């Protein structure tokens, strides 16, 4: 019985793949989040076209901060990660708005800047963690 289980584990190609090959290790979502945050802030600060701001700012607020944080958890299922990310984005948006109201510092630009900072910090954390995980001196697992 033990031989069957061991051979089944050896036959599974996903079991032998390194953590660097997993989809949560790809750097492009974190880079896109960083670029999107800068783009949305630049669009708002430079008073860009209103139709472009009306589409991009709510989409960014509803998706980017929570999805950047949800990627740190490394949920394997993409749909679950997306749903948790959107829920977390909306929760972060409400918390930032409540904090600004409580501190008597209500400003849409301050709220967007705070959410962009949260998303950028989570994305940078993911990039640094992935970069550190690629070093040959770092032990991946017990052998």
C-alpha positions, 0 to 999 in steps of 0.5 A: 500500500505504501508503494502505491501512494509513493508512486502516485506522488512521484507521478504527479508533475505538480508535486515535483514543481518548485514554488517558483513555478506556481501561478502566485509567483508571477510578478506581473499582477503586482507590477500592473497594480503598481502601474495602475495605482500611479496611473489613476493618481496621475489621472485624478491629480492632472484633472484628466477627462471626466469619463476616463476618471468615472470609469477607472477610479471606481474600478481601481478602488473596487478591485486593486487594494484588496486583490493586492492584499489577497495575493499575499495570502496565496489562495490557489483558486483564482475565482476565490482570490478574486472574490476575496480581493473585491470584498477586501477592497470594498472593506478597505474603502469603507475603513479609509472613508470612516477613518477620514470622517473620524479624523475630520480630514475628508478628501477624495484625493486623500482616500484614493491616495491611501488606498493606492498606498495600501495596494502599492505596499502589498504589491511591493511586499509580494515582489520582494517576497518573490525575489527573495524566494528565487535566491539559490541560498534560500532553502525551499523545503526539507529534503 
